[in-house]
Amino acid sequence: MTFQPNSLMDRALQAAAVAAKHAEAVDREGRFPHEARRAIAEARLFGAMIPKQFGGDGASLAEIAEVCCQLAHGCASTAMIYAMHQIKVSSLVAHGVGAPWHEEFMRRVVREQLLLGSATTEGGIGGDLRNSICAVVTDGDRFTLEKNATVISYGDDSDAILVTARRAPDAASSDQVMVVLRKQDYTLQKTVGWNTLGMRGTCSDGYVLKGAAGVEQVLPQPFAEIAAQSMLAMAHLLWSSLWYGIAASAAIKAQNFVRAEARKTPGKVPPGAMRVAEMNSKLQLMRSVILDGVRRYEDAREGGDDLGSVPFVVAMNNVKIGASQTMLEVINIAMNVCGIWGYKNDSPYSLCRELRDAYSAPIQINNDRILGNSSSLLLMNRIDTRLVI
Ligand SMILES: Cc1cc2nc3c(=O)[nH]c(=O)nc-3n(C[C@H](O)[C@H](O)[C@H](O)COP(=O)(O)OP(=O)(O)OC[C@H]3O[C@@H](n4cnc5c(N)ncnc54)[C@H](O)[C@@H]3O)c2cc1C
């Protein structure tokens, strides 16, 4: 595939090649992918989604989804870091336009290729991002907050972190805001490490985060609206896009394995060939579900009022559930096809990293939690049975 020189996709492929080159070391050492981060910054991809009026490329969700997928072919941790950054950027784009501080911050993200992190998960709350224990404490035109953030990916390497908290110490746990803290606005004290099965390069350590900043750094809309209108859908769609990249990478290895077998025994169809066809049908299913989700999100943003509707929320939940499960099915089939060569860490057909990285998907906001959310919505609403309209 060739792309226009210096097009978004051309730049993404260059960064993806660097990420792939260092992926094994990143995984083995459980370290942040510094080389890939530099390559992404040099390719000016961190500001890709920011509107042109603030210096970015104004890239569409579909384009960013493709970048995530391409990065994941070589290094899932890099792709996850990039996806999480873009999910944060999407909140600024959707909810920060019109707020002078946030507009200037978006310009800085583009100019300085800043990397944005996320602190939603909290000790005592877990993955329930629509509730917080910590609160913003306002004093005049400044605020402070302290959060027991049990997971912040690339916390040490972020240039800014977007943090959820209750609006005030006397606010209900679900009455939340989201604040932007630049590196100079917070301190991080490490509480737990990240020695995990997969996604090791995300370095998702736990910290006590202490922040102090001007009140203008609080996003103007309530977090309930930010979550419903941009963050949740963007998370499900961009995560799923990179998971597709992991699954596709496993599928290619299995296909290459079968083709190599076929060359060794001309005239005979290798036993794994049928599994490759089966795997490919699952891959297509996964791709269709994600692309349908991307189209629905873009349509809903254009129309404006569908974003909070039950069918839309359930559809986005289904993308996450479906993609996280199908990815594992695809990799399992690929593992069966490649056999011992897939199981080895040091073979060209090794599927070990793909498999380990993929196991993060069902727990990155636990699928049971998401199914629990959809199940309550479906108690009161009909299942959407339309095919085309
Ligand atoms: C690679 C990776 C990177 C991450 N990066 C970040 C980050 O940068 N910032 C951040 O804030 N967080 C991050 N997270 C955390 C993530 O967003 C979730 O918060 C976390 O995975 C949930 O952790 P948990 O399983 O402890 O908690 P929970 O979601 O609370 O789940 C705990 C258990 O309770 C069950 N459960 C909970 N609620 C329900 C329910 N309603 N219905 C049924 N069962 C339920 C689940 O089955 C699960 O077994 C990351 C996670 C991963 C895997």
The ligand as an SDF file (V2000), in Angstrom:
LIG
                    3D

 53 58  0  0  0  0  0  0  0  0999 V2000
   -3.7170   -1.7180   29.7060 C   0  0  0  0  0  0  0  0  0  0  0  0
   -4.5480   -0.9100   30.6570 C   0  0  0  0  0  0  0  0  0  0  0  0
   -4.3420    0.4510   30.7410 C   0  0  0  0  0  0  0  0  0  0  0  0
   -5.1000    1.2270   31.6250 C   0  0  0  0  0  0  0  0  0  0  0  0
   -4.8610    2.5750   31.7010 N   0  0  0  0  0  0  0  0  0  0  0  0
   -5.5760    3.3450   32.5440 C   0  0  0  0  0  0  0  0  0  0  0  0
   -5.3220    4.7410   32.6440 C   0  0  0  0  0  0  0  0  0  0  0  0
   -4.4470    5.2960   31.9800 O   0  0  0  0  0  0  0  0  0  0  0  0
   -6.0740    5.4640   33.5170 N   0  0  0  0  0  0  0  0  0  0  0  0
   -7.0680    4.9150   34.2540 C   0  0  0  0  0  0  0  0  0  0  0  0
   -7.7260    5.6370   34.9920 O   0  0  0  0  0  0  0  0  0  0  0  0
   -7.3230    3.5790   34.2060 N   0  0  0  0  0  0  0  0  0  0  0  0
   -6.5950    2.7840   33.3600 C   0  0  0  0  0  0  0  0  0  0  0  0
   -6.8370    1.4270   33.2980 N   0  0  0  0  0  0  0  0  0  0  0  0
   -7.8390    0.8550   34.1960 C   0  0  0  0  0  0  0  0  0  0  0  0
   -9.1460    0.5150   33.4870 C   0  0  0  0  0  0  0  0  0  0  0  0
   -9.6730    1.6430   32.8770 O   0  0  0  0  0  0  0  0  0  0  0  0
  -10.1320   -0.0520   34.4800 C   0  0  0  0  0  0  0  0  0  0  0  0
  -10.4260    0.8610   35.4580 O   0  0  0  0  0  0  0  0  0  0  0  0
   -9.5960   -1.2640   35.1380 C   0  0  0  0  0  0  0  0  0  0  0  0
   -9.1520   -2.1790   34.1520 O   0  0  0  0  0  0  0  0  0  0  0  0
  -10.6540   -1.9030   35.9750 C   0  0  0  0  0  0  0  0  0  0  0  0
   -9.9780   -2.5580   37.0070 O   0  0  0  0  0  0  0  0  0  0  0  0
  -10.6450   -3.6050   38.0130 P   0  0  0  0  0  0  0  0  0  0  0  0
  -10.8470   -4.8730   37.2890 O   0  0  0  0  0  0  0  0  0  0  0  0
   -9.8440   -3.6040   39.2350 O   0  0  0  0  0  0  0  0  0  0  0  0
  -11.9480   -2.9660   38.4800 O   0  0  0  0  0  0  0  0  0  0  0  0
  -13.4600   -3.1220   38.2170 P   0  0  0  0  0  0  0  0  0  0  0  0
  -13.8940   -2.6570   36.8930 O   0  0  0  0  0  0  0  0  0  0  0  0
  -14.0390   -2.4030   39.3440 O   0  0  0  0  0  0  0  0  0  0  0  0
  -13.7980   -4.6680   38.2980 O   0  0  0  0  0  0  0  0  0  0  0  0
  -13.4740   -5.4990   39.3940 C   0  0  0  0  0  0  0  0  0  0  0  0
  -14.2790   -6.7730   39.3460 C   0  0  0  0  0  0  0  0  0  0  0  0
  -15.6260   -6.5020   39.6650 O   0  0  0  0  0  0  0  0  0  0  0  0
  -16.5070   -6.9820   38.6820 C   0  0  0  0  0  0  0  0  0  0  0  0
  -17.5070   -5.9140   38.4490 N   0  0  0  0  0  0  0  0  0  0  0  0
  -17.3640   -4.6370   38.7680 C   0  0  0  0  0  0  0  0  0  0  0  0
  -18.4690   -3.9450   38.4760 N   0  0  0  0  0  0  0  0  0  0  0  0
  -19.3320   -4.7920   37.9540 C   0  0  0  0  0  0  0  0  0  0  0  0
  -20.6590   -4.6690   37.4750 C   0  0  0  0  0  0  0  0  0  0  0  0
  -21.3010   -3.4990   37.4790 N   0  0  0  0  0  0  0  0  0  0  0  0
  -21.2340   -5.7610   36.9930 N   0  0  0  0  0  0  0  0  0  0  0  0
  -20.6050   -6.9320   37.0110 C   0  0  0  0  0  0  0  0  0  0  0  0
  -19.3470   -7.1130   37.4720 N   0  0  0  0  0  0  0  0  0  0  0  0
  -18.7280   -6.0730   37.9490 C   0  0  0  0  0  0  0  0  0  0  0  0
  -15.6620   -7.2690   37.4600 C   0  0  0  0  0  0  0  0  0  0  0  0
  -16.0930   -8.4510   36.8320 O   0  0  0  0  0  0  0  0  0  0  0  0
  -14.2680   -7.4350   38.0040 C   0  0  0  0  0  0  0  0  0  0  0  0
  -13.9640   -8.7770   38.2040 O   0  0  0  0  0  0  0  0  0  0  0  0
   -6.0910    0.6260   32.4380 C   0  0  0  0  0  0  0  0  0  0  0  0
   -6.3040   -0.7520   32.3400 C   0  0  0  0  0  0  0  0  0  0  0  0
   -5.5410   -1.5200   31.4750 C   0  0  0  0  0  0  0  0  0  0  0  0
   -5.7940   -3.0000   31.4010 C   0  0  0  0  0  0  0  0  0  0  0  0
  1  2  1  0
  2  3  1  0
  2 52  2  0
  3  4  2  0
  4  5  1  0
  4 50  1  0
  5  6  2  0
  6  7  1  0
  6 13  1  0
  7  8  2  0
  7  9  1  0
  9 10  1  0
 10 11  2  0
 10 12  1  0
 12 13  2  0
 13 14  1  0
 14 15  1  0
 14 50  1  0
 15 16  1  0
 16 17  1  0
 16 18  1  0
 18 19  1  0
 18 20  1  0
 20 21  1  0
 20 22  1  0
 22 23  1  0
 23 24  1  0
 24 25  2  0
 24 26  1  0
 24 27  1  0
 27 28  1  0
 28 29  2  0
 28 30  1  0
 28 31  1  0
 31 32  1  0
 32 33  1  0
 33 34  1  0
 33 48  1  0
 34 35  1  0
 35 36  1  0
 35 46  1  0
 36 37  1  0
 36 45  1  0
 37 38  2  0
 38 39  1  0
 39 40  1  0
 39 45  2  0
 40 41  1  0
 40 42  2  0
 42 43  1  0
 43 44  2  0
 44 45  1  0
 46 47  1  0
 46 48  1  0
 48 49  1  0
 50 51  2  0
 51 52  1  0
 52 53  1  0
M  END
$$$$
